[in-house]
Amino acid sequence: MNDLERRLLNQIYAKVSGREKRYLPVDVLATESGLCPEEFSKVLAFLNEEDYVEVKPFRMLRITHKGILTCEECEVPEKREIRNRVMEKIKELSQGDTEAFVIIDALAGELNLMRYELFDILNYLQGEGLVKIHSRISVSICEKALG
């Protein structure tokens, strides 16, 4: 990845606040990027082909798990800490049982997090293969998190 590609990816990451499920209009990004249209299209195509971003119909895009990991290479300590807290609470509430379901609203209450904040973290952890989200109501721990 060259500097221009990394700069655009970091710009996308900042625009969506590091949230995987938040969408951004391609046209807005094109205007704000400061790149000429041909250059922007080339860089965006690379990021899409390499799975750093996903361009959806109607010219909307989102950053992928791979894109988030790339932007957080140095790992933001606050994010690592809260992700660890969430994992520990899921382990505690499920008693380490992969068949036990933890209600997401109860988990948010236990951790004093807003539901959308918790979902950002859970989506990240699911991308890492540590948890499984079940129909936006509950979550369970995966074997990978226990081993």
C-alpha positions in Angstrom: 0.0 0.0 0.0 1.5 3.3 -1.0 1.2 6.6 0.9 -1.7 7.9 -1.1 -3.7 4.7 -0.6 -2.9 4.8 3.2 -3.9 8.4 3.4 -7.3 7.8 1.8 -7.9 4.7 4.0 -7.1 6.8 7.1 -9.4 9.5 5.9 -12.2 6.9 5.5 -11.4 5.5 9.0 -11.7 9.0 10.5 -14.9 9.8 8.6 -16.7 6.7 9.9 -15.1 7.0 13.4 -13.5 3.6 13.1 -16.9 1.9 12.9 -17.2 -1.0 10.5 -21.0 -0.8 9.9 -21.1 3.0 9.2 -21.5 4.0 5.6 -20.1 7.0 3.7 -21.2 8.4 0.4 -18.4 7.9 -2.2 -19.1 11.3 -3.8 -18.6 13.1 -0.5 -15.3 11.3 0.1 -14.2 12.1 -3.5 -14.9 15.8 -2.9 -13.1 15.9 0.4 -10.1 13.8 -0.6 -8.6 16.6 -2.7 -7.6 14.0 -5.4 -8.4 14.4 -9.0 -11.3 12.1 -10.1 -9.0 9.6 -12.0 -6.6 9.4 -9.1 -9.4 9.0 -6.6 -11.1 6.2 -8.7 -7.8 4.4 -9.0 -7.0 4.5 -5.2 -10.6 3.6 -4.3 -10.6 0.6 -6.7 -7.3 -0.6 -5.1 -8.8 -0.3 -1.6 -11.9 -2.1 -2.7 -10.1 -4.9 -4.5 -7.8 -5.5 -1.6 -10.8 -5.7 0.8 -9.8 -2.6 2.9 -13.2 -1.0 2.0 -16.4 -2.3 0.5 -18.2 -0.2 -2.1 -22.0 -0.9 -2.0 -24.7 0.0 -4.5 -25.8 3.6 -4.7 -22.1 4.6 -4.3 -21.9 4.0 -0.6 -18.8 2.6 1.1 -17.8 1.2 4.4 -14.4 0.3 5.9 -13.9 -3.4 6.4 -12.4 -5.3 9.3 -9.1 -5.5 7.4 -9.2 -1.8 6.8 -9.7 -1.1 10.5 -6.8 -3.3 11.4 -4.6 -1.6 9.0 -5.5 1.9 10.4 -5.0 0.7 13.9 -1.7 -1.0 13.3 -0.2 0.7 16.3 -3.4 -0.3 18.2 -5.2 2.5 20.0 -4.7 1.6 23.7 -8.2 2.8 24.8 -9.8 0.5 22.2 -7.7 -2.5 23.2 -8.6 -1.9 26.8 -12.4 -1.7 26.2 -12.3 -4.7 23.8 -10.5 -6.7 26.6 -13.1 -5.6 29.1 -15.9 -6.7 26.9 -14.3 -10.1 26.3 -13.7 -10.7 30.0 -17.4 -9.8 30.8 -18.6 -12.2 28.1 -16.4 -14.9 29.4 -17.7 -14.2 33.0 -21.4 -14.1 32.0 -21.2 -17.2 29.8 -19.0 -19.0 32.3 -16.8 -19.9 29.3 -19.5 -22.0 27.7 -19.7 -21.5 23.9 -23.3 -22.7 24.0 -24.4 -20.0 26.4 -26.0 -16.8 25.0 -25.4 -13.4 26.6 -28.1 -10.8 26.1 -26.5 -7.8 24.4 -28.6 -5.2 26.3 -27.7 -6.8 29.6 -24.0 -6.8 28.6 -24.2 -3.1 27.6 -25.7 -2.4 31.0 -23.0 -4.4 32.9 -20.3 -2.5 31.0 -22.0 0.9 31.1 -21.8 1.2 27.3 -24.3 2.5 24.8 -25.7 -0.3 22.6 -24.1 1.2 19.4 -20.7 1.4 21.2 -21.0 -2.2 22.2 -22.0 -3.3 18.7 -18.9 -1.6 17.3 -16.8 -3.7 19.7 -18.7 -6.9 19.1 -18.4 -6.5 15.3 -14.7 -6.1 15.7 -14.5 -9.2 18.0 -16.6 -11.2 15.6 -14.2 -10.2 12.8 -11.4 -11.6 14.9 -13.4 -14.9 15.4 -13.7 -14.4 19.2 -17.5 -14.0 19.5 -20.6 -14.7 17.4 -23.5 -12.3 17.3 -26.9 -13.9 17.1 -29.6 -11.8 15.5 -28.6 -8.6 17.2 -30.1 -9.9 20.5 -27.4 -12.1 22.0 -23.7 -13.0 21.7 -21.8 -16.1 22.5 -18.1 -16.7 23.0 -16.1 -18.8 20.4 -13.6 -21.6 21.1 -10.8 -19.3 19.7 -11.4 -17.0 22.7 -11.0 -19.8 25.2 -7.9 -21.4 23.8 
